[in-house]
Every structure is written in C-alpha cells, then in structure tokens.
Amino acid sequence: MSEKIYIIHENSEWTEHLTKRLDELQLPYEEWFLDKGMVDLSSVPPVGVFYNRISASSHTRDHRFAPELTETVLAWLELHGRKVYNGSRALRIEVSKVNQYTALNAIKIQTPKTIAAVGKEQIIQAASELNVPSFITKHNRAGKGLGVQLFHSIEALEEYVYGPTFEPSIDGITLIQEYIQAPEPYITRCEFVGGKFVYAVQVDTSEGFELCPADACTIDDMFCPVGEEEEEKPKFRIINGFDHPIIQKYEHFLRVNNIDIAGIEFIQNKDGEIFTYDVNTNTNYNSDAEAKAGKYVMLELAKFLGSQL
C-alpha cells in the first residue's frame, strides 16, 4: 500500500480547507477523526506522514477527551518512528498556556506576567499578588479566547468569580494575567508552516477578545464571534512585507519544541514592547484576507506535507 498523509483532527470545518488543497495537488491522504476510538498498542501503525491538528478548544465541540486520545495515538506513532508533524511536545504546548509561557520564557521571549491558580479563593489571591491596575482571566486549556475577561479591580473579579457567570477552565487552572494596553486595538498573529514564517495577520480586537481567523468561526462558531467584515475596516488583514526580529525568535522556539505548524500571537504596548501570549499548534486563516494578499497558508501546508511523503 502506498504511503499517504494522515490528518489527525476533531474538527472537519477547520480541516476541509486543507483537504481541498490536498485534492488540488492530487496528494493521497486519510483523515483520523479522534473524538473517540481505540489504540491497540501491540499493533504497528501504517507508514506515511502524520499531521496532528487537535485543538485545545476540542471540549467546546463535545470532544472532551480528544487531546488525551491523541496523546495516546502520538505516543504509539512515535514509538514506531513514524514521521509525525506537531507531535507529543506540540500537543502538550497546545493544551496548556502554562506550558506555552514556560517554553517561551525558556528562550527569552517575553510573555505577560501571569499567575496560575486552582480554586476560587486562589484566583482572588493571585489577582491581589499580581498587583497591576488591570488584569485578565483566561483558561489554561482554551482556544478562541475562552474564559477571557478584563477586570480593573479585585472587587469586580470577586463579583465574577462568586457569581453565576463564572466559567471554570476545563482543566481547573485559571490564569490571572496582566493586561497589556495596546495603543491601537489590534493583535498580530504570525503563521508558520514547516517551522518557517509564511505571513503575519493583523486582527482587530475592538469588538472583544474571542477572535479566531478561521472562516468557520465567522459562520457557525458561537464561541468565536468574529462578526462580518466591513469593507473599509476588515477584521483580519495580512501585513505585506512584515519583517521583525521576533520572527527569528519564533522560528527558534518552534525548532526547540518540535513544532512544525503554528500560529503565534503577540501584542505591543505603547512603548513598542512585544508580549507573546498565545501559541496555536494548528494554522487557520481568513479567506478574504488571503485573497486580498494573494497568500494561502493552507496551500503552503499541503505542499509541505506532500514534500514529506
């Protein structure tokens, strides 16, 4: 049997854009949809190229244990020396912002000051110890801005934590993080394929934190309300000719952590300091932004996977 590309995922809406490109390039592939399943550890996996794109937000699609099942599958594949892109280390970084920040800090990439807490009293205590004018809460295992709330006082945090709208993280770990005030309401997301920079996209955050570039989010995903783009002010815009020393640092970070495909997000404060706050070990895109720029990350990804066969 000839080798093929195996796509490990739990969200068809995010994957169909890649499979369309694989079809265009006439590359053989098979999807492994890991919302549930079995792994016979005494068996031998097929030979081919394996690409993991399991997301930390899988539990929002009722795929609570997809990351745990995927970790089992990846351990099995890696035991047998299969060619795995975004393997076990990438998955551990995807599902834990604590793992992201410690890995970034290990190679001197600056992240916002953050305290991890388990327990409601501990969340309040962490905010007090953070001792900054404004701070945000977020989930340790998240995606799409889950659990992100902005606070300007401990009292407001207490009202939220002990109120009916409090949203616990799926892994029980809440992060309390200093709020980085940007001079303009946008963040930047850098996309990488094969560990190499493809493009940077500017994302308008004026309507809130829960922003994701994927087209599926703009249509169906209630957890990712990006809204409709306005022609005069698109929410997602690819930055032509983006060149910054942070790109080399990010590529080094990806090499050190065996991450092949990623989107890394940062924000700049009024002094121009960059704070990196999110690592996504799958790549998404916005079709309108790509069409305007003439750059297509899923096409680059399909070419990359094909080159590894």
BALOBA-1460 file (C-alpha; in Angstrom, 3 decimals):
// residues 309
<rec num="1" residu="m" x="0.000" y="0.000" z="0.000"/>
<rec num="2" residu="s" x="1.415" y="3.399" z="-0.961"/>
<rec num="3" residu="e" x="2.200" y="5.988" z="1.681"/>
<rec num="4" residu="k" x="-0.250" y="8.771" z="2.371"/>
<rec num="5" residu="i" x="-0.762" y="11.832" z="4.573"/>
<rec num="6" residu="y" x="-2.741" y="11.140" z="7.760"/>
<rec num="7" residu="i" x="-4.561" y="14.143" z="9.226"/>
<rec num="8" residu="i" x="-5.304" y="13.774" z="12.947"/>
<rec num="9" residu="h" x="-8.117" y="16.131" z="13.985"/>
<rec num="10" residu="e" x="-11.521" y="16.586" z="15.650"/>
<rec num="11" residu="n" x="-12.993" y="19.468" z="13.640"/>
<rec num="12" residu="s" x="-13.964" y="18.903" z="9.998"/>
<rec num="13" residu="e" x="-14.800" y="22.571" z="9.424"/>
<rec num="14" residu="w" x="-11.198" y="23.533" z="10.129"/>
<rec num="15" residu="t" x="-9.798" y="20.650" z="8.112"/>
<rec num="16" residu="e" x="-11.783" y="20.786" z="4.871"/>
<rec num="17" residu="h" x="-9.744" y="23.785" z="3.675"/>
<rec num="18" residu="l" x="-6.595" y="21.653" z="3.887"/>
<rec num="19" residu="t" x="-8.137" y="18.596" z="2.232"/>
<rec num="20" residu="k" x="-9.334" y="20.760" z="-0.682"/>
<rec num="21" residu="r" x="-5.734" y="21.834" z="-1.257"/>
<rec num="22" residu="l" x="-4.510" y="18.241" z="-0.976"/>
<rec num="23" residu="d" x="-7.108" y="17.264" z="-3.599"/>
<rec num="24" residu="e" x="-5.914" y="20.097" z="-5.852"/>
<rec num="25" residu="l" x="-2.343" y="18.798" z="-5.578"/>
<rec num="26" residu="q" x="-3.561" y="15.207" z="-6.056"/>
<rec num="27" residu="l" x="-1.902" y="14.080" z="-2.836"/>
<rec num="28" residu="p" x="-3.122" y="10.897" z="-1.102"/>
<rec num="29" residu="y" x="-4.492" y="11.423" z="2.392"/>
<rec num="30" residu="e" x="-6.692" y="9.934" z="5.080"/>
<rec num="31" residu="e" x="-8.452" y="11.665" z="7.986"/>
<rec num="32" residu="w" x="-8.291" y="10.282" z="11.523"/>
<rec num="33" residu="f" x="-11.172" y="11.901" z="13.413"/>
<rec num="34" residu="l" x="-10.230" y="11.380" z="17.059"/>
<rec num="35" residu="d" x="-13.270" y="12.333" z="19.091"/>
<rec num="36" residu="k" x="-13.320" y="8.738" z="20.359"/>
<rec num="37" residu="g" x="-11.588" y="5.492" z="19.451"/>
<rec num="38" residu="m" x="-9.203" y="2.682" z="20.420"/>
<rec num="39" residu="v" x="-5.454" y="2.202" z="20.111"/>
<rec num="40" residu="d" x="-4.023" y="-1.317" z="20.044"/>
<rec num="41" residu="l" x="-0.548" y="-0.697" z="21.444"/>
<rec num="42" residu="s" x="0.661" y="-4.099" z="20.190"/>
<rec num="43" residu="s" x="-0.188" y="-3.224" z="16.574"/>
<rec num="44" residu="v" x="2.024" y="-1.450" z="14.040"/>
<rec num="45" residu="p" x="0.807" y="1.866" z="12.541"/>
<rec num="46" residu="p" x="0.730" y="2.416" z="8.796"/>
<rec num="47" residu="v" x="3.666" y="4.057" z="7.074"/>
<rec num="48" residu="g" x="3.169" y="7.647" z="5.985"/>
<rec num="49" residu="v" x="3.220" y="11.271" z="7.101"/>
<rec num="50" residu="f" x="1.140" y="12.134" z="10.179"/>
<rec num="51" residu="y" x="-0.044" y="15.678" z="10.869"/>
<rec num="52" residu="n" x="-1.679" y="16.434" z="14.219"/>
<rec num="53" residu="r" x="-4.048" y="19.401" z="14.359"/>
<rec num="54" residu="i" x="-6.007" y="18.653" z="17.547"/>
<rec num="55" residu="s" x="-7.138" y="21.874" z="19.222"/>
<rec num="56" residu="a" x="-7.246" y="22.918" z="22.878"/>
<rec num="57" residu="s" x="-10.856" y="24.005" z="22.284"/>
<rec num="58" residu="s" x="-11.998" y="20.470" z="21.378"/>
<rec num="59" residu="h" x="-14.159" y="20.235" z="24.510"/>
<rec num="60" residu="t" x="-16.376" y="23.056" z="23.153"/>
<rec num="61" residu="r" x="-17.375" y="20.678" z="20.346"/>
<rec num="62" residu="d" x="-18.220" y="17.878" z="22.815"/>
<rec num="63" residu="h" x="-14.867" y="16.194" z="22.160"/>
<rec num="64" residu="r" x="-13.701" y="16.399" z="25.757"/>
<rec num="65" residu="f" x="-11.048" y="13.686" z="25.592"/>
<rec num="66" residu="a" x="-9.771" y="14.203" z="22.037"/>
<rec num="67" residu="p" x="-6.419" y="15.599" z="23.297"/>
<rec num="68" residu="e" x="-5.918" y="12.649" z="25.654"/>
<rec num="69" residu="l" x="-6.779" y="10.146" z="22.918"/>
<rec num="70" residu="t" x="-4.481" y="11.987" z="20.514"/>
<rec num="71" residu="e" x="-1.604" y="11.889" z="23.007"/>
<rec num="72" residu="t" x="-2.054" y="8.107" z="23.109"/>
<rec num="73" residu="v" x="-2.020" y="7.869" z="19.309"/>
<rec num="74" residu="l" x="1.040" y="10.121" z="19.016"/>
<rec num="75" residu="a" x="2.960" y="8.087" z="21.612"/>
<rec num="76" residu="w" x="2.168" y="4.951" z="19.572"/>
<rec num="77" residu="l" x="3.246" y="6.565" z="16.295"/>
<rec num="78" residu="e" x="6.438" y="7.983" z="17.787"/>
<rec num="79" residu="l" x="7.333" y="4.622" z="19.342"/>
<rec num="80" residu="h" x="7.379" y="3.162" z="15.839"/>
<rec num="81" residu="g" x="9.433" y="6.031" z="14.408"/>
<rec num="82" residu="r" x="6.682" y="7.416" z="12.193"/>
<rec num="83" residu="k" x="7.080" y="10.842" z="10.619"/>
<rec num="84" residu="v" x="4.844" y="12.970" z="12.886"/>
<rec num="85" residu="y" x="4.392" y="16.717" z="12.484"/>
<rec num="86" residu="n" x="3.196" y="18.556" z="15.601"/>
<rec num="87" residu="g" x="3.786" y="15.517" z="17.766"/>
<rec num="88" residu="s" x="3.585" y="14.951" z="21.523"/>
<rec num="89" residu="r" x="5.531" y="18.038" z="22.565"/>
<rec num="90" residu="a" x="3.434" y="20.278" z="20.298"/>
<rec num="91" residu="l" x="0.230" y="18.805" z="21.729"/>
<rec num="92" residu="r" x="1.341" y="19.457" z="25.321"/>
<rec num="93" residu="i" x="2.010" y="23.087" z="24.390"/>
<rec num="94" residu="e" x="-1.322" y="23.386" z="22.562"/>
<rec num="95" residu="v" x="-3.417" y="22.295" z="25.546"/>
<rec num="96" residu="s" x="-1.630" y="24.312" z="28.260"/>
<rec num="97" residu="k" x="-0.871" y="28.015" z="28.293"/>
<rec num="98" residu="v" x="1.384" y="27.377" z="31.284"/>
<rec num="99" residu="n" x="3.448" y="25.087" z="29.048"/>
<rec num="100" residu="q" x="3.412" y="27.765" z="26.337"/>
<rec num="101" residu="y" x="4.653" y="30.527" z="28.615"/>
<rec num="102" residu="t" x="7.350" y="28.466" z="30.297"/>
<rec num="103" residu="a" x="8.630" y="27.281" z="26.899"/>
<rec num="104" residu="l" x="8.630" y="30.862" z="25.550"/>
<rec num="105" residu="n" x="10.337" y="32.216" z="28.659"/>
<rec num="106" residu="a" x="12.981" y="29.484" z="28.447"/>
<rec num="107" residu="i" x="14.350" y="31.119" z="25.294"/>
<rec num="108" residu="k" x="13.844" y="34.709" z="26.495"/>
<rec num="109" residu="i" x="10.612" y="35.506" z="24.648"/>
<rec num="110" residu="q" x="8.615" y="37.920" z="26.798"/>
<rec num="111" residu="t" x="5.117" y="36.979" z="27.944"/>
<rec num="112" residu="p" x="2.678" y="38.958" z="30.114"/>
<rec num="113" residu="k" x="3.134" y="38.491" z="33.860"/>
<rec num="114" residu="t" x="0.891" y="35.532" z="34.751"/>
<rec num="115" residu="i" x="-0.157" y="33.583" z="37.851"/>
<rec num="116" residu="a" x="-1.835" y="30.170" z="37.553"/>
<rec num="117" residu="a" x="-4.473" y="29.351" z="40.168"/>
<rec num="118" residu="v" x="-6.713" y="26.446" z="41.122"/>
<rec num="119" residu="g" x="-9.625" y="27.383" z="43.392"/>
<rec num="120" residu="k" x="-11.785" y="30.499" z="43.621"/>
<rec num="121" residu="e" x="-10.032" y="31.932" z="46.679"/>
<rec num="122" residu="q" x="-6.707" y="31.365" z="44.969"/>
<rec num="123" residu="i" x="-7.867" y="33.246" z="41.862"/>
<rec num="124" residu="i" x="-8.667" y="36.291" z="44.018"/>
<rec num="125" residu="q" x="-5.367" y="35.968" z="45.874"/>
<rec num="126" residu="a" x="-3.445" y="35.688" z="42.590"/>
<rec num="127" residu="a" x="-5.007" y="38.906" z="41.287"/>
<rec num="128" residu="s" x="-4.025" y="40.657" z="44.510"/>
<rec num="129" residu="e" x="-0.442" y="39.401" z="44.254"/>
<rec num="130" residu="l" x="-0.224" y="40.342" z="40.588"/>
<rec num="131" residu="n" x="-0.622" y="43.948" z="41.752"/>
<rec num="132" residu="v" x="-1.377" y="45.609" z="38.406"/>
<rec num="133" residu="p" x="-4.072" y="48.201" z="37.562"/>
<rec num="134" residu="s" x="-5.890" y="45.972" z="35.080"/>
<rec num="135" residu="f" x="-5.759" y="42.235" z="34.509"/>
<rec num="136" residu="i" x="-7.486" y="39.476" z="32.604"/>
<rec num="137" residu="t" x="-8.554" y="35.949" z="33.456"/>
<rec num="138" residu="k" x="-8.220" y="33.152" z="30.923"/>
<rec num="139" residu="h" x="-8.411" y="29.386" z="30.815"/>
<rec num="140" residu="n" x="-5.208" y="27.369" z="30.817"/>
<rec num="141" residu="r" x="-6.691" y="24.907" z="28.309"/>
<rec num="142" residu="a" x="-8.665" y="27.083" z="25.985"/>
<rec num="143" residu="g" x="-8.664" y="28.369" z="22.437"/>
<rec num="144" residu="k" x="-10.811" y="31.032" z="20.747"/>
<rec num="145" residu="g" x="-10.472" y="33.347" z="23.747"/>
<rec num="146" residu="l" x="-12.375" y="31.082" z="26.129"/>
<rec num="147" residu="g" x="-12.680" y="32.476" z="29.640"/>
<rec num="148" residu="v" x="-11.036" y="35.786" z="28.792"/>
<rec num="149" residu="q" x="-12.426" y="38.582" z="30.971"/>
<rec num="150" residu="l" x="-10.956" y="42.026" z="31.648"/>
<rec num="151" residu="f" x="-11.020" y="43.484" z="35.163"/>
<rec num="152" residu="h" x="-9.965" y="46.811" z="36.642"/>
<rec num="153" residu="s" x="-10.439" y="45.907" z="40.307"/>
<rec num="154" residu="i" x="-10.320" y="42.988" z="42.732"/>
<rec num="155" residu="e" x="-13.940" y="43.737" z="43.670"/>
<rec num="156" residu="a" x="-15.092" y="43.224" z="40.082"/>
<rec num="157" residu="l" x="-13.180" y="39.946" z="39.932"/>
<rec num="158" residu="e" x="-14.794" y="38.730" z="43.168"/>
<rec num="159" residu="e" x="-18.235" y="39.544" z="41.793"/>
<rec num="160" residu="y" x="-17.469" y="37.473" z="38.707"/>
<rec num="161" residu="v" x="-15.759" y="34.520" z="40.416"/>
<rec num="162" residu="y" x="-18.510" y="34.115" z="43.012"/>
<rec num="163" residu="g" x="-21.312" y="34.951" z="40.593"/>
<rec num="164" residu="p" x="-23.426" y="32.804" z="38.248"/>
<rec num="165" residu="t" x="-21.466" y="33.597" z="35.082"/>
<rec num="166" residu="f" x="-18.096" y="32.273" z="36.292"/>
<rec num="167" residu="e" x="-16.643" y="29.923" z="33.714"/>
<rec num="168" residu="p" x="-14.095" y="27.393" z="35.061"/>
<rec num="169" residu="s" x="-11.337" y="26.083" z="32.818"/>
<rec num="170" residu="i" x="-11.823" y="22.511" z="31.642"/>
<rec num="171" residu="d" x="-8.553" y="21.544" z="33.399"/>
<rec num="172" residu="g" x="-9.354" y="23.553" z="36.531"/>
<rec num="173" residu="i" x="-6.484" y="26.025" z="36.047"/>
<rec num="174" residu="t" x="-7.363" y="29.710" z="35.703"/>
<rec num="175" residu="l" x="-4.698" y="32.190" z="34.653"/>
<rec num="176" residu="i" x="-4.617" y="35.725" z="36.021"/>
<rec num="177" residu="q" x="-2.574" y="37.877" z="33.687"/>
<rec num="178" residu="e" x="-1.517" y="41.489" z="33.458"/>
<rec num="179" residu="y" x="-3.482" y="43.397" z="30.834"/>
<rec num="180" residu="i" x="-1.283" y="44.804" z="28.078"/>
<rec num="181" residu="q" x="-2.747" y="48.071" z="26.819"/>
<rec num="182" residu="a" x="-2.094" y="48.447" z="23.100"/>
<rec num="183" residu="p" x="-2.091" y="51.961" z="21.573"/>
<rec num="184" residu="e" x="-4.359" y="50.641" z="18.801"/>
<rec num="185" residu="p" x="-6.968" y="47.860" z="19.181"/>
<rec num="186" residu="y" x="-5.266" y="45.008" z="17.377"/>
<rec num="187" residu="i" x="-3.033" y="41.998" z="17.892"/>
<rec num="188" residu="t" x="-0.718" y="40.278" z="15.415"/>
<rec num="189" residu="r" x="-0.728" y="36.580" z="14.572"/>
<rec num="190" residu="c" x="2.240" y="35.035" z="12.771"/>
<rec num="191" residu="e" x="1.675" y="31.863" z="10.754"/>
<rec num="192" residu="f" x="4.359" y="29.195" z="10.293"/>
<rec num="193" residu="v" x="4.486" y="26.092" z="8.109"/>
<rec num="194" residu="g" x="7.385" y="23.648" z="8.256"/>
<rec num="195" residu="g" x="8.787" y="25.815" z="11.028"/>
<rec num="196" residu="k" x="9.143" y="28.750" z="8.617"/>
<rec num="197" residu="f" x="7.305" y="32.087" z="8.607"/>
<rec num="198" residu="v" x="4.536" y="32.418" z="5.989"/>
<rec num="199" residu="y" x="2.795" y="35.698" z="6.864"/>
<rec num="200" residu="a" x="1.553" y="37.919" z="9.688"/>
<rec num="201" residu="v" x="-2.095" y="38.900" z="10.048"/>
<rec num="202" residu="q" x="-3.341" y="41.918" z="11.965"/>
<rec num="203" residu="v" x="-6.521" y="41.159" z="13.929"/>
<rec num="204" residu="d" x="-8.885" y="43.926" z="15.043"/>
<rec num="205" residu="t" x="-9.803" y="43.392" z="18.721"/>
<rec num="206" residu="s" x="-12.120" y="46.378" z="19.121"/>
<rec num="207" residu="e" x="-15.177" y="44.109" z="19.470"/>
<rec num="208" residu="g" x="-13.688" y="41.762" z="22.064"/>
<rec num="209" residu="f" x="-11.129" y="39.088" z="22.811"/>
<rec num="210" residu="e" x="-12.732" y="35.980" z="21.317"/>
<rec num="211" residu="l" x="-11.233" y="36.249" z="17.859"/>
<rec num="212" residu="c" x="-10.129" y="33.487" z="15.521"/>
<rec num="213" residu="p" x="-9.135" y="33.865" z="11.853"/>
<rec num="214" residu="a" x="-10.822" y="30.656" z="10.692"/>
<rec num="215" residu="d" x="-13.695" y="31.100" z="8.265"/>
<rec num="216" residu="a" x="-15.757" y="28.518" z="10.167"/>
<rec num="217" residu="c" x="-15.720" y="30.786" z="13.196"/>
<rec num="218" residu="t" x="-17.300" y="33.643" z="11.285"/>
<rec num="219" residu="i" x="-20.248" y="31.456" z="10.294"/>
<rec num="220" residu="d" x="-21.068" y="28.784" z="12.835"/>
<rec num="221" residu="d" x="-18.997" y="29.019" z="15.973"/>
<rec num="222" residu="m" x="-20.845" y="30.713" z="18.821"/>
<rec num="223" residu="f" x="-17.650" y="30.676" z="20.887"/>
<rec num="224" residu="c" x="-15.760" y="32.711" z="18.314"/>
<rec num="225" residu="p" x="-17.996" y="35.674" z="17.331"/>
<rec num="226" residu="v" x="-15.866" y="37.464" z="14.807"/>
<rec num="227" residu="g" x="-18.838" y="39.059" z="13.091"/>
<rec num="228" residu="e" x="-18.924" y="40.160" z="9.488"/>
<rec num="229" residu="e" x="-16.102" y="42.063" z="7.898"/>
<rec num="230" residu="e" x="-16.661" y="45.644" z="6.863"/>
<rec num="231" residu="e" x="-15.085" y="46.531" z="3.566"/>
<rec num="232" residu="e" x="-13.473" y="49.717" z="4.876"/>
<rec num="233" residu="k" x="-12.101" y="48.084" z="8.032"/>
<rec num="234" residu="p" x="-11.534" y="44.349" z="7.699"/>
<rec num="235" residu="k" x="-11.157" y="42.458" z="10.957"/>
<rec num="236" residu="f" x="-8.280" y="40.403" z="9.518"/>
<rec num="237" residu="r" x="-5.569" y="41.945" z="7.344"/>
<rec num="238" residu="i" x="-2.373" y="40.289" z="6.147"/>
<rec num="239" residu="i" x="0.568" y="42.642" z="6.658"/>
<rec num="240" residu="n" x="2.601" y="42.892" z="3.467"/>
<rec num="241" residu="g" x="6.350" y="42.669" z="3.977"/>
<rec num="242" residu="f" x="6.153" y="42.065" z="7.728"/>
<rec num="243" residu="d" x="9.722" y="41.756" z="8.982"/>
<rec num="244" residu="h" x="10.636" y="41.871" z="12.658"/>
<rec num="245" residu="p" x="13.365" y="40.205" z="14.786"/>
<rec num="246" residu="i" x="10.599" y="38.377" z="16.691"/>
<rec num="247" residu="i" x="10.159" y="36.097" z="13.651"/>
<rec num="248" residu="q" x="13.631" y="34.600" z="14.103"/>
<rec num="249" residu="k" x="12.914" y="34.085" z="17.800"/>
<rec num="250" residu="y" x="9.630" y="32.346" z="16.995"/>
<rec num="251" residu="e" x="11.290" y="30.052" z="14.441"/>
<rec num="252" residu="h" x="13.900" y="29.131" z="17.067"/>
<rec num="253" residu="f" x="11.118" y="28.473" z="19.594"/>
<rec num="254" residu="l" x="9.371" y="26.147" z="17.125"/>
<rec num="255" residu="r" x="12.583" y="24.219" z="16.416"/>
<rec num="256" residu="v" x="13.396" y="23.760" z="20.102"/>
<rec num="257" residu="n" x="9.885" y="22.460" z="20.834"/>
<rec num="258" residu="n" x="9.434" y="20.262" z="17.740"/>
<rec num="259" residu="i" x="6.515" y="22.316" z="16.444"/>
<rec num="260" residu="d" x="6.161" y="22.368" z="12.662"/>
<rec num="261" residu="i" x="2.879" y="24.220" z="12.050"/>
<rec num="262" residu="a" x="1.745" y="27.087" z="14.289"/>
<rec num="263" residu="g" x="0.101" y="30.465" z="14.700"/>
<rec num="264" residu="i" x="1.756" y="32.639" z="17.366"/>
<rec num="265" residu="e" x="0.021" y="35.778" z="18.662"/>
<rec num="266" residu="f" x="1.541" y="38.884" z="20.186"/>
<rec num="267" residu="i" x="0.517" y="42.348" z="21.308"/>
<rec num="268" residu="q" x="2.592" y="45.539" z="21.534"/>
<rec num="269" residu="n" x="2.298" y="48.160" z="24.272"/>
<rec num="270" residu="k" x="2.676" y="51.918" z="23.822"/>
<rec num="271" residu="d" x="6.471" y="51.592" z="24.152"/>
<rec num="272" residu="g" x="6.624" y="49.082" z="21.319"/>
<rec num="273" residu="e" x="7.431" y="46.134" z="23.593"/>
<rec num="274" residu="i" x="6.180" y="42.803" z="22.281"/>
<rec num="275" residu="f" x="4.353" y="40.401" z="24.594"/>
<rec num="276" residu="t" x="3.675" y="36.925" z="23.223"/>
<rec num="277" residu="y" x="0.542" y="35.450" z="24.774"/>
<rec num="278" residu="d" x="-0.713" y="32.530" z="22.669"/>
<rec num="279" residu="v" x="0.718" y="29.621" z="20.687"/>
<rec num="280" residu="n" x="-1.705" y="27.696" z="18.455"/>
<rec num="281" residu="t" x="-0.264" y="24.484" z="17.069"/>
<rec num="282" residu="n" x="-2.587" y="24.489" z="14.126"/>
<rec num="283" residu="t" x="-2.816" y="27.094" z="11.443"/>
<rec num="284" residu="n" x="-6.071" y="28.795" z="10.462"/>
<rec num="285" residu="y" x="-6.785" y="31.535" z="8.014"/>
<rec num="286" residu="n" x="-9.330" y="34.029" z="6.767"/>
<rec num="287" residu="s" x="-10.174" y="33.649" z="3.067"/>
<rec num="288" residu="d" x="-10.955" y="37.331" z="2.460"/>
<rec num="289" residu="a" x="-7.628" y="38.427" z="3.935"/>
<rec num="290" residu="e" x="-5.743" y="35.779" z="1.957"/>
<rec num="291" residu="a" x="-7.455" y="36.647" z="-1.320"/>
<rec num="292" residu="k" x="-6.523" y="40.316" z="-0.898"/>
<rec num="293" residu="a" x="-2.889" y="39.467" z="-0.132"/>
<rec num="294" residu="g" x="-2.525" y="36.589" z="-2.594"/>
<rec num="295" residu="k" x="-1.055" y="34.344" z="0.104"/>
<rec num="296" residu="y" x="-2.562" y="30.989" z="1.031"/>
<rec num="297" residu="v" x="-1.350" y="29.217" z="4.151"/>
<rec num="298" residu="m" x="-3.330" y="26.000" z="3.570"/>
<rec num="299" residu="l" x="-1.777" y="25.684" z="0.128"/>
<rec num="300" residu="e" x="1.668" y="26.068" z="1.705"/>
<rec num="301" residu="l" x="0.750" y="23.450" z="4.302"/>
<rec num="302" residu="a" x="-0.468" y="20.989" z="1.664"/>
<rec num="303" residu="k" x="2.746" y="21.493" z="-0.322"/>
<rec num="304" residu="f" x="4.829" y="20.972" z="2.798"/>
<rec num="305" residu="l" x="3.074" y="17.732" z="3.754"/>
<rec num="306" residu="g" x="3.349" y="16.488" z="0.172"/>
<rec num="307" residu="s" x="7.087" y="17.214" z="0.147"/>
<rec num="308" residu="q" x="7.493" y="14.963" z="3.217"/>
<rec num="309" residu="l" x="5.961" y="11.870" z="1.599"/>
